Amino acid sequence: MATITKENIGLLHEKLTVKLEKKDYLPPFEKALKDYSKRANIPGFRKGMVPAGLIKKMYGPSLFTDEVLRSVDRELISYIQNDKLDIFAQPLPLEADIRQLDVNNPADYTFHFEVGMKPEFQLPDLGKSPITEHKVIVTDDMINSEIARLQNRYGNMKDETSVNSDENVLNVLFTEVDHNANDHESGVTKDNSLLLKYFKEEFRKNLMGKVVNDFVVVQLDQAFDEKELDFIISDLGLDKDDPASSKRHFRIQITKIGLMEKRELNEEFFNQLYPGQEVKSEADFRNKIKEEIAAYWKSQARNQIHDQIYHQLVDHTEIKFPEGFLKKWLKTQGDPNTDTSKSDEQVEREFPVFLNQLKWTLITEKIVKDSGIDVQPDEVRAFAKQQLFGYMGGQLGADAEQQPWVNDYVEKMMKDRKYVEDAYNRLQTQKIFEWAEKEVKPVEEEISADEFTKMVEAHQHHHH
């Protein structure tokens, strides 16, 4: 009968020794040999009539090795389950030498493995964690800016005979030229539509008074400020990271001149944007816009609370790891296509990020277990349906829920294992943060939209 012993060899690092007796693997090996002889197709012999000695000689060594290793795996799994060992990954073989296996001289065998044990740990008290709920102040300027955007978006474009306003919309043709303004043989050509105010302020005078088919020749960085320049360079298919891109010359020819007539603020416009919502006056409209802006920033502030919760949990949960084992395991996770392991340098380079991700995995596992968080198949189905409606935007009618093709789509997605795993993980993460939100006691702090944006950008920059 097989025996397994456990010996500590480091922090949360154990050595498992499996001692296998002949009777543990010989009966299943002999059965496998018989089964193989019944199925074997060997020229010169009828099926099922191949001599046992020939089968053993031809296939015995590989069948013998398979059965011994299968018996070892079976004993290991049984031991880990019965002793409730909470381990990382799978056991790694120590000094595995299958050359000791000899089909002609069956013997008792000993195998050694190492395992990394998952640690016990406590989560910080989120109720005592310093969490700030940022409340972005919605200003009149923000409301006015959004109203102007909507007026332009739903406005009417009228043709103009010449460029006469910063609000003019210019349809233009970019044609790359050399420094003598001759067409570049392999240069870029691209249509675009731009507001005049997208050009540098000092450059706009070169376009004022121009009519359709007039053009200017210019170096890109002389026509556009940095933000617009990045957009233009990308739109032209040039390399943003190459400083030479901004120095290239283009002929910019006007193909059409327009002026956006802003939509009037009247009940017809309000009803178009908010049908059936009793928005009758400009005051009602402004209040509705204010609510929407506030809701947007509230959702951004909630994301920021989630970020704070994440850092409270990761930064203030002390977890010890079997680093020696984990580095050995990480080394085995090389390229499966080339069957190569990672170098020691690769492991050391990747280990801090790997450990941080592993820490978050353990924390979420503990929250899920302790708080009884569960994701049901019906929730994954609802998620798939919601995602479909999101993709389709407003193209689906009110009776979309009842359409057979919607349910067919959802059931198809439920058979996609990768999709289901991804949806499950996203829903589980959502529930983890919903649980955490109930635990924290955030302090409200007013902040401007610019300050909030800079704070988030600074934080993202720090973590990249």
Contacts in CASP RR format, 6 or more apart in sequence:
PFRMAT RR
TARGET T0000
AUTHOR 0000-0000-0000
METHOD contacts of the structure
MODEL  1
MATITKENIGLLHEKLTVKLEKKDYLPPFEKALKDYSKRANIPGFRKGMV
PAGLIKKMYGPSLFTDEVLRSVDRELISYIQNDKLDIFAQPLPLEADIRQ
LDVNNPADYTFHFEVGMKPEFQLPDLGKSPITEHKVIVTDDMINSEIARL
QNRYGNMKDETSVNSDENVLNVLFTEVDHNANDHESGVTKDNSLLLKYFK
EEFRKNLMGKVVNDFVVVQLDQAFDEKELDFIISDLGLDKDDPASSKRHF
RIQITKIGLMEKRELNEEFFNQLYPGQEVKSEADFRNKIKEEIAAYWKSQ
ARNQIHDQIYHQLVDHTEIKFPEGFLKKWLKTQGDPNTDTSKSDEQVERE
FPVFLNQLKWTLITEKIVKDSGIDVQPDEVRAFAKQQLFGYMGGQLGADA
EQQPWVNDYVEKMMKDRKYVEDAYNRLQTQKIFEWAEKEVKPVEEEISAD
EFTKMVEAHQHHHH
1 21 0 8 1.000
1 23 0 8 1.000
1 24 0 8 1.000
2 18 0 8 1.000
2 19 0 8 1.000
2 20 0 8 1.000
2 21 0 8 1.000
2 24 0 8 1.000
2 71 0 8 1.000
2 75 0 8 1.000
3 18 0 8 1.000
3 19 0 8 1.000
4 16 0 8 1.000
4 17 0 8 1.000
4 18 0 8 1.000
4 19 0 8 1.000
4 75 0 8 1.000
4 76 0 8 1.000
4 79 0 8 1.000
5 16 0 8 1.000
5 17 0 8 1.000
5 19 0 8 1.000
6 14 0 8 1.000
6 15 0 8 1.000
6 16 0 8 1.000
6 17 0 8 1.000
7 14 0 8 1.000
7 15 0 8 1.000
7 17 0 8 1.000
8 14 0 8 1.000
8 15 0 8 1.000
9 15 0 8 1.000
9 114 0 8 1.000
10 322 0 8 1.000
11 320 0 8 1.000
11 321 0 8 1.000
11 322 0 8 1.000
11 323 0 8 1.000
12 116 0 8 1.000
12 117 0 8 1.000
12 118 0 8 1.000
12 119 0 8 1.000
12 320 0 8 1.000
12 321 0 8 1.000
12 322 0 8 1.000
12 325 0 8 1.000
13 114 0 8 1.000
13 115 0 8 1.000
13 116 0 8 1.000
13 117 0 8 1.000
13 322 0 8 1.000
13 324 0 8 1.000
13 325 0 8 1.000
14 114 0 8 1.000
14 115 0 8 1.000
14 116 0 8 1.000
14 117 0 8 1.000
15 94 0 8 1.000
15 112 0 8 1.000
15 113 0 8 1.000
15 114 0 8 1.000
16 76 0 8 1.000
16 79 0 8 1.000
16 91 0 8 1.000
16 112 0 8 1.000
16 113 0 8 1.000
16 114 0 8 1.000
16 115 0 8 1.000
17 110 0 8 1.000
17 111 0 8 1.000
17 112 0 8 1.000
17 113 0 8 1.000
18 72 0 8 1.000
18 75 0 8 1.000
18 76 0 8 1.000
18 110 0 8 1.000
18 111 0 8 1.000
18 112 0 8 1.000
18 113 0 8 1.000
19 108 0 8 1.000
19 109 0 8 1.000
19 110 0 8 1.000
20 68 0 8 1.000
20 71 0 8 1.000
20 72 0 8 1.000
20 75 0 8 1.000
20 108 0 8 1.000
20 109 0 8 1.000
20 110 0 8 1.000
20 111 0 8 1.000
21 108 0 8 1.000
22 106 0 8 1.000
22 107 0 8 1.000
22 108 0 8 1.000
24 71 0 8 1.000
24 75 0 8 1.000
25 67 0 8 1.000
25 68 0 8 1.000
25 70 0 8 1.000
25 71 0 8 1.000
25 106 0 8 1.000
26 106 0 8 1.000
28 67 0 8 1.000
28 70 0 8 1.000
28 71 0 8 1.000
29 63 0 8 1.000
29 64 0 8 1.000
29 67 0 8 1.000
29 68 0 8 1.000
32 63 0 8 1.000
32 66 0 8 1.000
32 67 0 8 1.000
33 52 0 8 1.000
33 55 0 8 1.000
33 56 0 8 1.000
33 59 0 8 1.000
33 60 0 8 1.000
33 63 0 8 1.000
34 52 0 8 1.000
36 55 0 8 1.000
36 59 0 8 1.000
36 63 0 8 1.000
37 48 0 8 1.000
37 50 0 8 1.000
37 52 0 8 1.000
37 55 0 8 1.000
38 47 0 8 1.000
38 48 0 8 1.000
39 47 0 8 1.000
39 48 0 8 1.000
40 47 0 8 1.000
40 48 0 8 1.000
40 50 0 8 1.000
40 55 0 8 1.000
40 59 0 8 1.000
41 47 0 8 1.000
42 50 0 8 1.000
42 54 0 8 1.000
42 58 0 8 1.000
45 51 0 8 1.000
56 103 0 8 1.000
60 103 0 8 1.000
61 103 0 8 1.000
63 103 0 8 1.000
64 101 0 8 1.000
64 103 0 8 1.000
64 106 0 8 1.000
65 98 0 8 1.000
65 101 0 8 1.000
68 101 0 8 1.000
68 109 0 8 1.000
69 98 0 8 1.000
72 111 0 8 1.000
76 91 0 8 1.000
76 113 0 8 1.000
79 85 0 8 1.000
80 87 0 8 1.000
80 91 0 8 1.000
80 115 0 8 1.000
85 115 0 8 1.000
85 117 0 8 1.000
86 117 0 8 1.000
86 118 0 8 1.000
87 115 0 8 1.000
87 116 0 8 1.000
87 117 0 8 1.000
87 118 0 8 1.000
88 115 0 8 1.000
88 116 0 8 1.000
88 117 0 8 1.000
88 118 0 8 1.000
88 322 0 8 1.000
88 325 0 8 1.000
88 326 0 8 1.000
88 329 0 8 1.000
88 358 0 8 1.000
89 116 0 8 1.000
89 329 0 8 1.000
91 113 0 8 1.000
91 114 0 8 1.000
91 115 0 8 1.000
92 113 0 8 1.000
92 114 0 8 1.000
92 115 0 8 1.000
92 325 0 8 1.000
92 328 0 8 1.000
92 329 0 8 1.000
92 332 0 8 1.000
93 111 0 8 1.000
93 112 0 8 1.000
93 113 0 8 1.000
94 112 0 8 1.000
94 113 0 8 1.000
94 114 0 8 1.000
95 112 0 8 1.000
96 111 0 8 1.000
96 112 0 8 1.000
100 109 0 8 1.000
101 109 0 8 1.000
114 325 0 8 1.000
114 328 0 8 1.000
115 325 0 8 1.000
116 322 0 8 1.000
116 325 0 8 1.000
116 326 0 8 1.000
117 322 0 8 1.000
118 362 0 8 1.000
119 319 0 8 1.000
119 320 0 8 1.000
119 321 0 8 1.000
119 362 0 8 1.000
121 317 0 8 1.000
121 318 0 8 1.000
121 319 0 8 1.000
121 320 0 8 1.000
121 362 0 8 1.000
121 366 0 8 1.000
122 317 0 8 1.000
122 318 0 8 1.000
123 313 0 8 1.000
123 317 0 8 1.000
123 363 0 8 1.000
123 366 0 8 1.000
123 367 0 8 1.000
124 312 0 8 1.000
124 313 0 8 1.000
124 316 0 8 1.000
124 317 0 8 1.000
126 309 0 8 1.000
126 312 0 8 1.000
126 313 0 8 1.000
126 436 0 8 1.000
126 439 0 8 1.000
126 440 0 8 1.000
127 439 0 8 1.000
127 440 0 8 1.000
127 441 0 8 1.000
129 308 0 8 1.000
129 309 0 8 1.000
129 312 0 8 1.000
129 316 0 8 1.000
129 440 0 8 1.000
130 443 0 8 1.000
131 305 0 8 1.000
131 308 0 8 1.000
131 309 0 8 1.000
131 312 0 8 1.000
131 440 0 8 1.000
131 441 0 8 1.000
131 442 0 8 1.000
131 443 0 8 1.000
132 308 0 8 1.000
132 442 0 8 1.000
132 443 0 8 1.000
132 444 0 8 1.000
132 445 0 8 1.000
133 301 0 8 1.000
133 305 0 8 1.000
133 442 0 8 1.000
133 443 0 8 1.000
133 444 0 8 1.000
133 445 0 8 1.000
134 301 0 8 1.000
134 304 0 8 1.000
134 445 0 8 1.000
134 446 0 8 1.000
134 447 0 8 1.000
134 452 0 8 1.000
134 455 0 8 1.000
135 297 0 8 1.000
135 298 0 8 1.000
135 301 0 8 1.000
135 444 0 8 1.000
135 445 0 8 1.000
135 446 0 8 1.000
135 447 0 8 1.000
136 294 0 8 1.000
136 297 0 8 1.000
136 298 0 8 1.000
136 300 0 8 1.000
136 301 0 8 1.000
136 446 0 8 1.000
136 447 0 8 1.000
136 448 0 8 1.000
136 449 0 8 1.000
136 452 0 8 1.000
137 446 0 8 1.000
137 447 0 8 1.000
137 448 0 8 1.000
137 449 0 8 1.000
138 290 0 8 1.000
138 293 0 8 1.000
138 294 0 8 1.000
138 297 0 8 1.000
139 448 0 8 1.000
139 449 0 8 1.000
142 293 0 8 1.000
142 449 0 8 1.000
143 286 0 8 1.000
143 289 0 8 1.000
143 290 0 8 1.000
143 293 0 8 1.000
146 289 0 8 1.000
146 292 0 8 1.000
146 293 0 8 1.000
147 265 0 8 1.000
147 285 0 8 1.000
147 286 0 8 1.000
147 289 0 8 1.000
148 262 0 8 1.000
150 263 0 8 1.000
150 273 0 8 1.000
150 289 0 8 1.000
151 262 0 8 1.000
151 263 0 8 1.000
151 265 0 8 1.000
152 260 0 8 1.000
152 262 0 8 1.000
152 263 0 8 1.000
154 263 0 8 1.000
154 269 0 8 1.000
154 272 0 8 1.000
154 273 0 8 1.000
155 260 0 8 1.000
155 261 0 8 1.000
155 262 0 8 1.000
155 263 0 8 1.000
156 260 0 8 1.000
156 261 0 8 1.000
156 263 0 8 1.000
157 169 0 8 1.000
157 258 0 8 1.000
157 259 0 8 1.000
157 260 0 8 1.000
157 261 0 8 1.000
158 258 0 8 1.000
158 259 0 8 1.000
158 261 0 8 1.000
159 256 0 8 1.000
159 257 0 8 1.000
159 258 0 8 1.000
160 168 0 8 1.000
160 257 0 8 1.000
160 258 0 8 1.000
160 259 0 8 1.000
161 211 0 8 1.000
161 257 0 8 1.000
162 209 0 8 1.000
162 210 0 8 1.000
162 211 0 8 1.000
162 257 0 8 1.000
163 170 0 8 1.000
163 196 0 8 1.000
163 207 0 8 1.000
163 208 0 8 1.000
163 209 0 8 1.000
163 210 0 8 1.000
163 211 0 8 1.000
163 254 0 8 1.000
163 257 0 8 1.000
164 208 0 8 1.000
164 209 0 8 1.000
165 196 0 8 1.000
165 259 0 8 1.000
166 195 0 8 1.000
166 196 0 8 1.000
166 197 0 8 1.000
166 204 0 8 1.000
167 195 0 8 1.000
167 196 0 8 1.000
167 197 0 8 1.000
167 259 0 8 1.000
167 260 0 8 1.000
168 195 0 8 1.000
168 196 0 8 1.000
168 257 0 8 1.000
168 258 0 8 1.000
168 259 0 8 1.000
169 193 0 8 1.000
169 194 0 8 1.000
169 195 0 8 1.000
169 196 0 8 1.000
169 257 0 8 1.000
169 258 0 8 1.000
169 259 0 8 1.000
169 260 0 8 1.000
170 193 0 8 1.000
170 194 0 8 1.000
170 195 0 8 1.000
170 196 0 8 1.000
170 207 0 8 1.000
170 254 0 8 1.000
170 256 0 8 1.000
170 257 0 8 1.000
170 258 0 8 1.000
171 191 0 8 1.000
171 192 0 8 1.000
171 193 0 8 1.000
171 254 0 8 1.000
171 255 0 8 1.000
171 256 0 8 1.000
171 257 0 8 1.000
172 191 0 8 1.000
172 192 0 8 1.000
172 193 0 8 1.000
172 194 0 8 1.000
172 252 0 8 1.000
172 253 0 8 1.000
172 254 0 8 1.000
172 255 0 8 1.000
173 189 0 8 1.000
173 190 0 8 1.000
173 191 0 8 1.000
173 192 0 8 1.000
173 252 0 8 1.000
173 253 0 8 1.000
173 255 0 8 1.000
174 188 0 8 1.000
174 189 0 8 1.000
174 190 0 8 1.000
174 191 0 8 1.000
174 192 0 8 1.000
174 236 0 8 1.000
174 250 0 8 1.000
174 251 0 8 1.000
174 252 0 8 1.000
175 183 0 8 1.000
175 187 0 8 1.000
175 188 0 8 1.000
175 189 0 8 1.000
175 250 0 8 1.000
175 251 0 8 1.000
175 253 0 8 1.000
176 183 0 8 1.000
176 184 0 8 1.000
176 187 0 8 1.000
176 188 0 8 1.000
176 189 0 8 1.000
176 248 0 8 1.000
176 249 0 8 1.000
176 250 0 8 1.000
177 183 0 8 1.000
177 184 0 8 1.000
177 217 0 8 1.000
177 249 0 8 1.000
177 250 0 8 1.000
177 251 0 8 1.000
178 184 0 8 1.000
178 249 0 8 1.000
179 249 0 8 1.000
181 217 0 8 1.000
181 249 0 8 1.000
181 251 0 8 1.000
183 251 0 8 1.000
188 236 0 8 1.000
188 237 0 8 1.000
188 238 0 8 1.000
188 250 0 8 1.000
190 235 0 8 1.000
190 236 0 8 1.000
190 237 0 8 1.000
191 255 0 8 1.000
192 232 0 8 1.000
192 235 0 8 1.000
196 204 0 8 1.000
196 207 0 8 1.000
197 204 0 8 1.000
198 224 0 8 1.000
198 228 0 8 1.000
199 207 0 8 1.000
199 223 0 8 1.000
199 224 0 8 1.000
199 228 0 8 1.000
200 222 0 8 1.000
200 223 0 8 1.000
200 224 0 8 1.000
200 225 0 8 1.000
203 218 0 8 1.000
203 222 0 8 1.000
203 223 0 8 1.000
206 216 0 8 1.000
206 218 0 8 1.000
207 216 0 8 1.000
207 254 0 8 1.000
210 216 0 8 1.000
210 254 0 8 1.000
211 254 0 8 1.000
211 257 0 8 1.000
212 254 0 8 1.000
212 255 0 8 1.000
212 256 0 8 1.000
212 257 0 8 1.000
213 253 0 8 1.000
213 254 0 8 1.000
213 255 0 8 1.000
214 253 0 8 1.000
214 254 0 8 1.000
215 251 0 8 1.000
215 252 0 8 1.000
215 253 0 8 1.000
215 254 0 8 1.000
216 223 0 8 1.000
216 251 0 8 1.000
216 252 0 8 1.000
217 249 0 8 1.000
217 250 0 8 1.000
217 251 0 8 1.000
217 252 0 8 1.000
218 249 0 8 1.000
218 250 0 8 1.000
218 252 0 8 1.000
219 246 0 8 1.000
219 247 0 8 1.000
219 248 0 8 1.000
219 249 0 8 1.000
220 229 0 8 1.000
220 232 0 8 1.000
220 233 0 8 1.000
220 245 0 8 1.000
220 246 0 8 1.000
220 247 0 8 1.000
220 248 0 8 1.000
220 249 0 8 1.000
220 250 0 8 1.000
221 229 0 8 1.000
221 246 0 8 1.000
221 247 0 8 1.000
223 252 0 8 1.000
224 232 0 8 1.000
229 246 0 8 1.000
230 240 0 8 1.000
233 239 0 8 1.000
233 240 0 8 1.000
233 245 0 8 1.000
233 246 0 8 1.000
234 240 0 8 1.000
238 245 0 8 1.000
238 248 0 8 1.000
239 245 0 8 1.000
263 269 0 8 1.000
265 282 0 8 1.000
265 285 0 8 1.000
267 280 0 8 1.000
270 279 0 8 1.000
270 280 0 8 1.000
270 284 0 8 1.000
270 285 0 8 1.000
271 279 0 8 1.000
273 279 0 8 1.000
274 288 0 8 1.000
277 288 0 8 1.000
278 284 0 8 1.000
279 285 0 8 1.000
279 288 0 8 1.000
297 449 0 8 1.000
297 452 0 8 1.000
300 452 0 8 1.000
300 456 0 8 1.000
301 452 0 8 1.000
302 437 0 8 1.000
304 452 0 8 1.000
304 456 0 8 1.000
305 437 0 8 1.000
305 440 0 8 1.000
305 442 0 8 1.000
306 433 0 8 1.000
306 436 0 8 1.000
306 437 0 8 1.000
307 459 0 8 1.000
309 433 0 8 1.000
309 436 0 8 1.000
309 437 0 8 1.000
309 440 0 8 1.000
310 360 0 8 1.000
313 360 0 8 1.000
313 363 0 8 1.000
313 436 0 8 1.000
314 356 0 8 1.000
314 359 0 8 1.000
314 360 0 8 1.000
314 363 0 8 1.000
317 359 0 8 1.000
317 363 0 8 1.000
319 359 0 8 1.000
319 362 0 8 1.000
321 355 0 8 1.000
321 358 0 8 1.000
321 359 0 8 1.000
323 351 0 8 1.000
323 355 0 8 1.000
326 351 0 8 1.000
326 354 0 8 1.000
326 355 0 8 1.000
326 358 0 8 1.000
327 347 0 8 1.000
327 348 0 8 1.000
327 351 0 8 1.000
330 342 0 8 1.000
330 347 0 8 1.000
330 350 0 8 1.000
330 351 0 8 1.000
330 354 0 8 1.000
331 341 0 8 1.000
331 342 0 8 1.000
331 344 0 8 1.000
331 347 0 8 1.000
332 341 0 8 1.000
332 342 0 8 1.000
333 341 0 8 1.000
333 342 0 8 1.000
334 340 0 8 1.000
334 341 0 8 1.000
334 342 0 8 1.000
342 350 0 8 1.000
364 428 0 8 1.000
364 429 0 8 1.000
364 432 0 8 1.000
367 373 0 8 1.000
367 432 0 8 1.000
367 435 0 8 1.000
367 436 0 8 1.000
368 428 0 8 1.000
368 432 0 8 1.000
371 435 0 8 1.000
373 428 0 8 1.000
373 431 0 8 1.000
373 432 0 8 1.000
373 435 0 8 1.000
375 424 0 8 1.000
375 427 0 8 1.000
375 428 0 8 1.000
375 431 0 8 1.000
377 414 0 8 1.000
379 427 0 8 1.000
380 414 0 8 1.000
380 420 0 8 1.000
380 423 0 8 1.000
380 424 0 8 1.000
380 427 0 8 1.000
381 410 0 8 1.000
381 414 0 8 1.000
383 423 0 8 1.000
383 426 0 8 1.000
383 427 0 8 1.000
384 409 0 8 1.000
384 410 0 8 1.000
384 413 0 8 1.000
384 414 0 8 1.000
384 419 0 8 1.000
384 423 0 8 1.000
385 401 0 8 1.000
385 406 0 8 1.000
385 410 0 8 1.000
388 406 0 8 1.000
388 409 0 8 1.000
388 410 0 8 1.000
389 396 0 8 1.000
389 400 0 8 1.000
392 400 0 8 1.000
396 403 0 8 1.000
400 406 0 8 1.000
413 419 0 8 1.000
413 420 0 8 1.000
414 420 0 8 1.000
447 455 0 8 1.000
END
